Amino acid sequence: MKPASRLAVPEESALLEVQNDDRPSKTRRKQEMTALQQLGEALLQLNETQLARLDLPETLRDALHDVRRITAHEARRRQIQYIGRLMRQVDPEPVRRAIAEATGLSRTAVALMHRCERLRDRLLDDDAALTEFIADHAHIDAQHLRALIRAARRERASAAAPKHARELYRWLHATLQQETDVA
């Protein structure tokens, strides 16, 4: 009789294990919640226009706006926990992609950055590159672009700080980013 009862106990425990395997462990759930909270905290790196592109619930947008105004350490920590709780309602993949693009961690963001740097250097070195760029991008303000290039060339000739070269890069980056967003 005793051997039969021993056989019944492992079968019951096997059923319990199968039922428990359907649910993630408490540790796993806590890890997921912490990851969502960190993702919500990373959203604070995005500016308002980048946040506007994301499909976020209004309560999450408000919470992100509020946390930027909070200066007290403990209040900020609680607000970030609240953001983590609100992140449970959001699909995290589009948020991760937006953060990666905004912080320059995605391959497309890095490729765009390199493209803009090469283009800036070509525009500063060669007038033919400017003509080609204007022909390819007819919608741009060519007069403004020429002014940026002239100022950056003057800067380079006088060995001054590359303020206008940086401005030219930012303009190119914004223009090409806008074209890739539209496409």
N, C-alpha and C positions, 0 to 999 in steps of 0.2 A: 503494500500500500504506500509506503513511503516513497519508493521510486516514482510512482505515478504523480504524487504531489510535487516532487521536484521538477518533473517535466512540465507541469502546468505553470509554475512560476516563471521559468525563462520565456515561455511563450507570451505571457502577459507583459513582461518587461520589454520584450521585443516590440509588442504593439505600442507601448508607451514611448519607446525610442522613435518609432516611425512617426507617431503623432508629434513628438517634440521636434523632429527634423523639419517639419513644415514651417515652424516658426523660428526666426533667428534668435540666438541667445541674447540674454540681457546685455552682455558685453558688446556683442555685435551691434545691437540697437543703439547703445550709448556711443559707440564709435561713429555710426552713421549720423547721429544727431550732432556730435562734435564736428564732424566734417561739414555738415550743412551750416553750422554756426560759423565756422571758419570761412566758408564760401560767402556767407552773408557779410562777414566782416571785410572780405576782399572786395565786395561791391562798393565799399567806401572809397576805393581807389579810382572809381569811374567818376567822370564829371556828369553834369546834368544832362547833356545831350547824349552821352553814351548810355545813360540810364533810360532815357526816353526811348531809345531804340529797342530796349528789352520789353517783353510782354510780362510785366510784373503786376501783381495785385496792388490796388491803391493803398491798402494798409501797409504793405511792405515799403512802398515808395515814401509814405509818410514817416514810417519808422526810420528809414535811411536818412531822410531830411532832418528828423529830430536829433539823431545821434551826432550829427555834425555840429549841432549847437551846444551839446552837453559837454561841460568841461570837468565836472566832478568825476573822479575815478570810479567810484562805486556805482553811481547812476549810469555812467557810460557802459560799465560792465553788464549791468542789468538790461540796458537797452539792447546791447549786442546779443544777449541771451534771448531776448524777445524777438530780435531779427532772425536768430537761428530757428526759433519756434515757427515763425512765419514762413521760413524757407521750406518747411515741410510741405507746403501747398504748391510749390513751384517745381517745374522740371529743371533739374540742376544743369543739364548739358548745355543749353543755350547760354546760361549764365557763365559757365566755365569757358565757353568759346569767346564770349564777349570780354571777359577779364583777360584771357590770354592775348586777344588781339589788342586790347587797350594797353596792356603792360608790355607789349612787344615780345611775348613769349611764343606766339604761334608762328608757324613757318611762313604764313602769308604776310604777317606783320613784318617779320624780319626781311623777307624778300622785297616788300615794298620799301622798307627803309634803305636797303642796299641800292635798289633801283633809283630812288630819289637822290642818294648821294652821288651815284655815277652820273645821273642826269645833270645835277648841279655842277659837277666838275666839267662836264662836256659843255654846258652852256657858258661857263666862265672862260673856257679855253677857245671856243670856236663859235663864230657867228653863224656858220652853216647849221649848227645844231639848233640854234634859236629859230632859224627859218623853218627847219624841219619840224620842230616841236609846235610852232604856231600853225603850220599846215595840218598836222595831225590832230590838233586840239583847237578847232576854229571857235569854240565857244568862250575861250578864255579872254581875259583883259590883257591884250598884248602890250599895251602902253605901260601898264603897271609892271608886267614882267620885265620889260626892257629897262625900266627905272631901277628895279631890284638888281638886275645884272650889272648895270653901270655902277651902282653904288658898291656892290661887292667887288667889282674889278678895281675901283679906286681904292678900296680898303686893302686889297691884296697888294697893290702897287706901293702903298705907303706903309705896309707891314703893320697895319693897325689890327686891333682885335676883330675877329670875324663876325661882328654883329649882323651886318647885312647879308653875309653868306648864310648865317643861321636863319635869318628871316626868309631868304630865298628857299632854303631847304623846307622850312615850315610851310611856305606857300605851295611848293611843289607837292609836298606830302598831303596837304589838305585837298589839293586839286585831284591828285591821282587816287586818293582814298575815296573821294566823292564819286569819281568815275567807277571805281570797283564796286561801291555800294549800289550804284544805279544798275550796273550790269548784272 
